[in-house]
């Protein structure tokens, strides 16, 4: 069996050019499907260590396909019928030095209060 990813939905932020009462930009969302993404649960020790350091409770790590040019910092994603939020800076390796189809990782946490 070959390793293959799934399709997730990425919600891009689009600046409307307007600001709210606190002079912050107002954004709309534009959904886009991103294919061949590996969704990996984060192990118990890693989850505890990261929670201690960041105060966040991690759930999954997304491995992104080579050549992906999407913005992944502070974005919402949807997979398995649930909404998640990315955090931190994606980790990226040189494409030609990675033997498989994925060279970038980003972590996500649940945003609906569950977890």
WOTAFEN-V376565 format. One line per field, one symbol per residue. psi: psi as a letter, one per 40 degrees, with the letter a starting at -180 (. if undefined). burial: # if it has 9 or more other C-alpha atoms within 8 Angstrom, else .. A space follows every 10 residues. Layout:
psi->???
burial->???
This chain:
psi->hihiaihihh hihhheeiia eefiihiiih ihhhifhhhh ihiddddddd dddeeihidi hhhiiiehei hehfiiihif eiiihiiihi hhihdeehda eheiiiiiii eeei.
burial->....###### ###.#...#. ....##.... ...#.####. .#....##.# #.....#### ######.... .##.#####. ..#####..# .......#.. .######### .....
